[in-house]
Amino acid sequence: MRALLFSSPTCPMCPKAERVARKVFPNYASHGLSYEKYRVNKGPGKEFAAKYYIMGTPTILFLDEEGNEVKRIVGAPSLESLTKTVEKLLGLRKESGFLSRLFGR
């Protein structure tokens, strides 16, 4: 799985998203998660932003092995929410719905 972080030099929330991503993503490299950061205003970032319809920054895309989008986060996530999202996508965390909390499953 690939995580792509799209940011912009004028975005006030992008530095926070980048800090959170740098803390979370390396912990899951051994589970097959790779991480790439792109600036939407130049180079390959501009091309990927157009390809994946990035409308705002920061945006984090999670792609499967074929390059298909499986999850999109717009805005700067908290450390906890990004960790939970990554673990769910990698199958390391089970969904905790209402019934499972109620019945302990």
C-alpha positions, 0 to 999 in steps of 0.5 A, spaced: 500 500 500 502 507 498 500 513 502 501 519 498 501 526 501 499 532 497 501 539 500 502 546 498 507 551 500 502 556 502 497 551 506 497 553 513 495 546 515 500 542 511 506 542 516 502 539 521 500 533 516 507 532 514 509 532 521 504 527 523 505 523 517 512 522 518 511 520 525 506 514 523 508 512 516 515 509 518 512 505 523 508 501 518 513 500 513 514 493 515 507 491 513 508 494 506 506 501 507 510 506 503 510 513 503 511 519 498 510 527 499 508 531 493 507 538 492 501 540 488 504 546 484 510 542 481 513 536 478 510 529 479 506 532 484 502 536 479 501 530 475 499 526 480 494 531 483 491 532 476 490 524 476 487 523 483 483 530 483 486 533 488 482 539 490 485 541 497 491 541 501 493 537 505 490 531 502 493 524 504 491 518 499 492 511 500 493 506 494 492 499 493 498 495 489 494 497 482 494 504 484 487 505 485 484 509 491 482 506 497 482 512 502 482 519 502 483 524 508 483 531 506 485 536 512 491 535 517 489 528 521 491 527 528 496 522 530 491 517 533 486 518 527 491 517 522 494 511 526 487 508 526 486 509 519 493 506 517 491 500 521 484 498 519 487 499 511 493 494 513 488 489 516 491 490 523 485 493 527 478 490 527 472 495 526 469 497 532 462 498 531 456 499 536 455 491 536 462 489 537 463 494 543 456 492 546 457 484 546 465 484 546 466 481 539 
